[in-house]
Amino acid sequence: MTVKDLFLALFVVVVWGVNFVVIKVGVSEVPPFLLGALRFSLVAIPAIFFVKRPNVPLRWLLCYGLTISFGQFAFLFFAIKSGMPAGIASLVLQAQAFFTILLGALFLSERLKWHHIVGIIVASTGMYFLAGAEGSSDVAVGLSFTTMLLTLAGAFCWSLGNISNKVIMRDNKVPVLSLVVWSALIPVLPFLVFSWFFEGKEAIVYSLQNIRFQSVFSIFYLAFVATIMGYGIWGYLLGRYETWRVAPLSLLVPVVGMISAAVLLGETLNAQQVFGAVVVIVGLLLTVFGGSLKRLQRG
């Protein structure tokens, strides 16, 4: 990987890590489902007028948009609104890697290897310690089994989107940016419906009439920087290099997420939470690199 492309990859990692802080700021003033509708509206429009529609069957486009866009962020935004710490959310959401492996084995007949199972067990143990941590800090108060389950539900939806993406890419050559932009049309209506029924007309009108600069910044960051720029650059890198060179760099996202949450939001972890976070990261590393370690031992 060239130095320029390495910097591009690290730029995306930082953008996606800080993304969780931006979400925390956004849902503090804008109801979470309304925030989702505004985000994906800006992702799709005006980009669809400049990006060619992907050659994908409508059923798979719907499946992708309803899972990786609507499902993932509906649960994540609601979890963070309910108190889930931004830094911990960035880590727990990486459970999508484990769900994707399990779903791949179930629906795509992919082999489930020993290090996948060990990694899932280790990471699950870490999440148990995270969710069971007690303390008087805002992080400890917001981090509960409820917010943990909501975030894990978001991770599961992400993994369903990953499976849809694998089927789409297996059967069609689709530019990543094209898929991201056109699938962004799909979650807008469900987000608006959920916002209307669960947040109410008054909350929607009040939020739009009294929107502040930090909320506008959050919406534009989520739409243009984290989504269009982030996925566009990531797709370019995946198209230019082998997957194994690019994909593992995403493991740095929760590291950036937790650091940025500590610096920008003042989120601090107690000893049990730090231990849980480290165990989850070890589980992720085992899942991604466990096979390579076994090959090195044989060599």
N, C-alpha and C positions, 0 to 999 in steps of 0.2 A: 504494500500500500504506500502510495506517495505521501510525502509530508503534507501536501495540500489536502489530500483526501482524509488523512488521519485527523487533521484539524477540523475538517468538515464533520467527521464522525463524532469527535469530541464536542463540537458545537451542538449537534443534535442531542447528545447525551445531557449536556447542560440545560438545553431548552426543555427537554422532557422532564428532567429532574426538578427544575424550578416551576414547571407546569403545575405541580401539586400545591405549591404556595399560592400561585395565581388563582387556582380553583378555590382555595380557602378564602382568599380575599373576595372573589366573585360571589360566592354563596353567602357571604356575610351581609350583602345588601340586595342581591337579586335571588328570588326563589330558585332552587336548584333545577326544576324542570323547565322553567322559563329560560334560565341560563343555557340549558342544553339546546333549546329551540333557537335561541339567538346565535349560539355558536355555530350550529350546523347550517343555519340559513346563510351566514356569512361565508362558510366554507364553500357552499354550493353556488351562491350568487355573488358576484357575476362570473365565477370561474367556469361554469358550464358553457358559457358562450365562447370560451377560448380553448377549452379542452374537449377533445373528441370523446363521444360516448363509447365506453368499452363494449367490445363484442362479447357480452356475457348474457346468458339466459336470464330472464327477469326473475325467476324463482330464486336463483343463486344471488343475484344482486339484492333482492329483498332479504334473503337470509343473512347476507353479509352486513347489510345496513342495520337490520333490526337487532343483531347480536353485538357486533364489535363497536357500533356507534351508539345505538339507543340503549340496549341492555347494559353494556359496560358502564356508560357514563350516567345513566339514570341511577343505578345503584351507587356508583362512586360519589357522584355529586350529593346524593341524599345522605350517604354515610358521613361525608365531610361536613355537611350542614348539621348533622346530628351530633357532631363532636369528634369524629375520627381525626386524629392528628395527621397533618399533611405528610410529615416525614414517614410515619409508620404506614400510611396509606400507600406511599410510593413503593414500600417494601412488600407489603402484603399482596398488592396487586400483581406482583411477579409470580404468584401462585398459578397464574395463567400457564406458565411453562409446564407445571405438573399436570394440570387439567388437560392441556393440549396433548401431552404424551399419552395419558390414559385414554382420551377420546380417539387418538390416532390408532391405538391398539384395538379399541373396540369397533370403530367404524371403517378404518382404512387398512386393517390387518397388519399394522406396523409392529415390529418386535419390541416387546417391553423387556429391557435389559436390567441386570442386577443393580447397576448404579442408579438407574431411574427409581427403582423401588426404595433403595437405601436413602437416596436424596429426598424423596417424598416423605419418608418416615422422619428423617432428621428435621426437615423444614416444618413439618406438622408439629413436632415437639417444640420447636422454637416459637411457632405461632401460639401454642398453648401457653407458654410462659409469657408471651406478650399480652395475651388477652387476660391472663390471670394476675397480672401485676397490679399491686395496690400502691397507693400514694396520694398525696394531697395536691400534686401538680395538675395543671390543666390537661396535660397529656394523659395522666393516669385517670382523670375523671372522664375524658372523652373516649378513651380506649376501653371499650366494653365488648362483651361477646356479641351484642347486637350490632355495633358498628363494625366489628371484625367480620361477622357473617355477611353484612351488607357489602363490604369490600370484597370478600371472597366470592359473593354472587356476581359482582362486577368482573372479577377475574375469570369466573366460569363462562360468562357471556363472551369475554375476550377470546377464550379458548375455542368456543363454538365458532366465532368469527374466523379464527385461525384455520379451523378445519374447512370452513366454507372457502376461505382463501386458497387453501391447498387444492381443493377440488377445482376451483375456477382456474388457477394457474396451470393445473395439470392438463386441463382440456382446452385452454385458450391462452394465447400470448397477449397478456393485458398489461399495459403500463400501470405502475402502482398509482401514480398521481391521478390518472383517469378513473381508476376504481375508487379512490378516496373521494374525489370531487363529486362524481355522479351518485355514489352511494350515500353521500351526505344529504341528498334530497329526502331519503327514506325516513330518517328519524325525526324530521321536523314536525310532521303532523302528529305522531304519537307523543312527542314532548309537549306540543301545544295542548293536546287532549288531556294529558296527565296534569299539566299546569292548570287548566281550566277547572277540572274536577277536584284536584287535591290541594291546590294553592288558592284558587278562587279568583274571580274577576277583579275584585277590589285590590288584591295583592298585585295582580298583573298590571293594572292601571297605575297604581301607586308607584310601583317599581320603575315603570317606563317614564312617568311624569317627573319623578324625583331622582332619576339616575345620575350618579356622580362620576367624576373623571376616573376614579380607580375602578369602577365597575365597567366603564367603557373600555378602559385599558385591558381589563381581564378578558372581556369578550373578544377584542381584537387579537390579543396575544393567543388565546385558545384557538381561534379560527385561523389566523394567518401564520403566526409563528410556529406554534406547536403542531398544527395539523398540516397546512399546505406546505410551509417551508420544511418542517421536520420530516414528514413522510416523503416529500419530494426528494430531499437530499438522501434519505435512507434508501429509497427505491433506486436512486442513481448509483449508490454504493453497492447495493445488492446486485445490480445489473452488471457492474464492472468487476467485482471481485467474488471469490468463492464465499458461500454463506458462512463457513466457519471462521473466516477472517473478520466478518462484520458483526454477525449476530451476538457473539459473546460480549461485545462492547456495551450492549444494552444492560448488562449486569451492573454497570456503573450508575445507571439511572437512580436506583434507590439510595446509593451513597450520596449522590448530588442532592437528591430529594431530602434526605435527613439533615445534611449539612446546611442546605439553604433554609430549611424550616427552623433549624436552630438559630441561624444568623438573622433571618428576616422576621421570624415570628416568635422567637424566644422559646421554642419548644425544647425541653430538656428531658432526658430519659433517666429513670432510676436504674439501679444496678441490675434488677431482674429484667427490665426492658432492654437494656444493653445486651445482656446475656441472650435473651430471646432473639434480638435482631441479628446477633453474630451467628447463632445457630441456624437461623433461616438462610443467611448468606452462605454458610457452609453447605447447607442442603442444596441450594441453587448451584454452587460450584461442583458438588458431587454429581448432580444431574447432568450438567453440561460437559464436564471434563472427566468424569469417572472412567469412561471408556478409554480415554487417552492415557490415563494413569496406568491402567492395566496393561495396555500395549507397551508402555515404557518399561514396566517391570519385566515383561517377557523379553524385551530387547536387551 
